[in-house]
Amino acid sequence: EVGDARNAVFWFKDVPIFYTPAATFSLNHQRHSGFLHPFFATSTRDGLDLTVPYYWNIAPNYDVTIYPRYMSKRGFQLGAEAQYLDFNYRGTARVEYMPYDQMAERERYAYLVQHQQTLGRGFSATVNYNRVSDDFYFQDMSSRLVQTSQVQLPQQFVLGYTPVPWLQTNLQVLEYQTLQTDPTNPVAKPYFLEPQFNLIGFKPDVLGTDFTLQGQYTRFINPAQVQGDRLVLYP
């Protein structure tokens, strides 16, 4: 259930726009390991820029795409994106790494981890962690894997607990990596939540009425600003 092509040409409105000496493709709409179409570009910033991705179908619920990339003015970079799914968890992990950038004269990297998991007995966990090696990573590297134009990269950990169906709670720690991309216009660092506790409850038909509860306790941390705690409770 795999098709093979030799000396294949793709035409659009009687114009040939793509040629490949060899190709394989799935005929049953199933994922298929192999090389994906390459990316090619030239620029004054990176020079010749060539990426040849490889997709690896490890299992029905696991796969990895590997992105070897060569930039003539900077050097070799390796990227990878993994996706996984199971009954109790799911997630995505992405990473880009360049051992030595010839223009910046330093190591460059970026990574992202997003993970959700059910721990059982009413507990769950979530991780959303982003980080880059330096303030100008996205501007210099034109990142494909970590697609973002943000200057505030969240680093979040959440532990949830639902003891009964009508009550939900979670405890989170949230920090940010702030990228300073313009020295003349500095970006203010946001408050870190270390920690924040959330409480939401809804119990219908209690003695003939509905009962709701919303609560939150937060400790705000920022060395450059006024720090403090806040407690909000709405029964």
Secondary structure in CASP SS format (residue, H / E / C, confidence):
PFRMAT SS
TARGET T0000
AUTHOR 0000-0000-0000
METHOD secondary structure of the structure
MODEL  1
E C 1.00
V E 1.00
G E 1.00
D E 1.00
A E 1.00
R E 1.00
N E 1.00
A E 1.00
V E 1.00
F E 1.00
W E 1.00
F E 1.00
K C 1.00
D C 1.00
V E 1.00
P E 1.00
I E 1.00
F E 1.00
Y E 1.00
T E 1.00
P E 1.00
A E 1.00
A E 1.00
T E 1.00
F E 1.00
S E 1.00
L C 1.00
N C 1.00
H C 1.00
Q C 1.00
R C 1.00
H C 1.00
S C 1.00
G E 1.00
F E 1.00
L C 1.00
H C 1.00
P C 1.00
F E 1.00
F E 1.00
A E 1.00
T E 1.00
S E 1.00
T C 1.00
R C 1.00
D C 1.00
G E 1.00
L E 1.00
D E 1.00
L E 1.00
T E 1.00
V C 1.00
P C 1.00
Y E 1.00
Y E 1.00
W E 1.00
N E 1.00
I E 1.00
A E 1.00
P C 1.00
N C 1.00
Y E 1.00
D E 1.00
V E 1.00
T E 1.00
I E 1.00
Y E 1.00
P E 1.00
R E 1.00
Y E 1.00
M E 1.00
S C 1.00
K C 1.00
R C 1.00
G E 1.00
F E 1.00
Q E 1.00
L E 1.00
G E 1.00
A E 1.00
E E 1.00
A E 1.00
Q E 1.00
Y E 1.00
L E 1.00
D C 1.00
F C 1.00
N C 1.00
Y E 1.00
R E 1.00
G E 1.00
T E 1.00
A E 1.00
R E 1.00
V E 1.00
E E 1.00
Y E 1.00
M E 1.00
P E 1.00
Y E 1.00
D E 1.00
Q C 1.00
M C 1.00
A C 1.00
E C 1.00
R E 1.00
E E 1.00
R E 1.00
Y E 1.00
A E 1.00
Y E 1.00
L E 1.00
V E 1.00
Q E 1.00
H E 1.00
Q E 1.00
Q E 1.00
T E 1.00
L E 1.00
G E 1.00
R C 1.00
G C 1.00
F E 1.00
S E 1.00
A E 1.00
T E 1.00
V E 1.00
N E 1.00
Y E 1.00
N E 1.00
R E 1.00
V E 1.00
S C 1.00
D C 1.00
D C 1.00
F C 1.00
Y H 1.00
F H 1.00
Q H 1.00
D H 1.00
M H 1.00
S C 1.00
S C 1.00
R C 1.00
L C 1.00
V C 1.00
Q C 1.00
T C 1.00
S C 1.00
Q C 1.00
V C 1.00
Q E 1.00
L E 1.00
P E 1.00
Q E 1.00
Q E 1.00
F E 1.00
V E 1.00
L E 1.00
G E 1.00
Y E 1.00
T E 1.00
P E 1.00
V E 1.00
P C 1.00
W C 1.00
L E 1.00
Q E 1.00
T E 1.00
N E 1.00
L E 1.00
Q E 1.00
V E 1.00
L E 1.00
E E 1.00
Y E 1.00
Q E 1.00
T E 1.00
L C 1.00
Q C 1.00
T C 1.00
D C 1.00
P C 1.00
T C 1.00
N C 1.00
P C 1.00
V C 1.00
A C 1.00
K C 1.00
P C 1.00
Y C 1.00
F E 1.00
L E 1.00
E E 1.00
P E 1.00
Q E 1.00
F E 1.00
N E 1.00
L E 1.00
I E 1.00
G E 1.00
F E 1.00
K E 1.00
P E 1.00
D E 1.00
V E 1.00
L C 1.00
G C 1.00
T E 1.00
D E 1.00
F E 1.00
T E 1.00
L E 1.00
Q E 1.00
G E 1.00
Q E 1.00
Y E 1.00
T E 1.00
R E 1.00
F E 1.00
I E 1.00
N C 1.00
P C 1.00
A C 1.00
Q C 1.00
V C 1.00
Q C 1.00
G E 1.00
D E 1.00
R E 1.00
L E 1.00
V E 1.00
L E 1.00
Y E 1.00
P C 1.00
END
